[in-house]
Amino acid sequence: MRILILNGPNLNLLGKREPEIYGRKAFEDYFGELQAQFHEHKLEYFQSNHEGALLDKLHEVGFSYDGIVFNAGAYTHTSVALGDAIAGISTPVIEVHISNVHRREAFRHHSYLSAHCAGIIVGLGLQGYALGVQAIIGHQS
């Protein structure tokens, strides 16, 4: 299976940014662990702080990959365009959030993506990505 892990704005700062919320591990280090855990599948990683680059990546892989695990960061709560892109592709998307967004500021309680995703994983730390990959593998079985 070919699965894309897609991260949005500020997730390039994992391990440095607000470690009490997001932990102390850089995503690149965690991604190596994910690749080892799911070695029989092809996992790819893309991160951007730019909404257009995330849209372009969804369009690029959204008809050919087996799944996308997507943490859109703050764009989750603001981007109708990302929600529309997910609705417009055939590849299933699992929405992931490291923190429990429902225990945070009220504006984080709404997602423009969720209605178009195959599932949502919230508040389980970096483990949410592994659960997202497992969900895609199970979805395709």
N, C-alpha and C positions, 0 to 999 in steps of 0.2 A: 504494500500500500504506500501511496505517496501522500504525506500529510504536511501541511504548512502550519507552523507556529507563527502567528502574526501579532506583533506588539505595536501599540500606538505610543502617543506622546509621553515623554518622561520615563518610560520604562527602560530606556538606556541607562538610567541612573540607579537601577536596582543595586542594592548593596551599599549605596551611599545615601540615597534619598530617604529620609524618614524611616530609618531602620526599625523603629518601634512599630511601624505599621507594615512595612514591606519586607523586613528581614535584612540580613547582612550579606546575602549571597548575590553576586553578580549574575545576571541572567545567562551570560555566555557560559559560565561554570555549570549552572543548572542544566543548560541545554546539552552539554556533554553527557551529563548523567541520564537525561531523557533518551539521548541517542543510544547509550549503552543498554538502558532498560528495554527499549523497543528496537533492538538491533536488527530484527528481521523486517523492519519497515524503513522506508526512506523518509526521515524527518528533515525538513528544511526550516530555516528561520529567517524572518525579515522583520525589521523594526524601523519605524519612521516617526518623526515628530510632525510630519506634514500630512494633512488629511488627503490631499490629492494623491500622494504616493501610496497611501493605504487603499484608496479607491482603485488606482491603477493595478495594484497587486491583486486585489479581489477579482477584478476583470480578467487579469492575466491567467489566474489559476482556477477560476470559478467554474470551469466546464471540463477540466482535465484532471484535477487532483481528486483524491478519495475523501478528503476532509480538510477543514481549516479549524484550528483552535485559535480564537481571536480575543485578545485583551485590548480593547480600543482605548483604554485609559479614559481620560476625561471626555473624549469624543463620544463615548457611550451615551452621555447625557445631553449632548448638543447636536449630534450630526444626523439629520434626516437623510443626508446623502449616503452615509455608510449603511444605514438601515435599508435604503432603497437598493443599494448595490447587493447586499446580502439577499434581498427578496428577488433580485434579478438573475442570480446565478443558480446553477443546479447542484453544486458541491455543498454538502451539509456543513454548517458552521456551528461550533460550540462556543458560546460566549463564556469567558473566564474573567474573574476578578480575584485578585490576591486577597484583598481585604473584604470584610463584610460591608458592602456599600450601604446596607440598610441600617447599620449602626453608626453611620457617619452623617454628614450634612444632608439636609432634606433634598437638595438638588440632585444628589447622587442616587436617590431612590427610583428615579425614572430612567429607563433605557429605551433609546430609539432602535436598538438592535434586537432585543429579546423576542419580539413577536415574529421575527423572521429566522430565528435560530432553531436548530434541532434540539438544543438544550442549553442550560445555564449552570455554571458552577461558581459559587460565590463564597468567599471567606475562608478558604482552606489553604491559604498560602500558596507557595509554588507548586505544591502537590496537585492543585487544581488543573495544571497543565497535563500532568500524567493522567488524571481522571478524564480529561477531555480527549486525549489520544485514545484511551481505552474505550470511551463512548463511541468514537468514530469507528474503531475496529469492530466493536459490537454492532454498530449500526449497519455496517457493510456485510456482516455475516449472515 
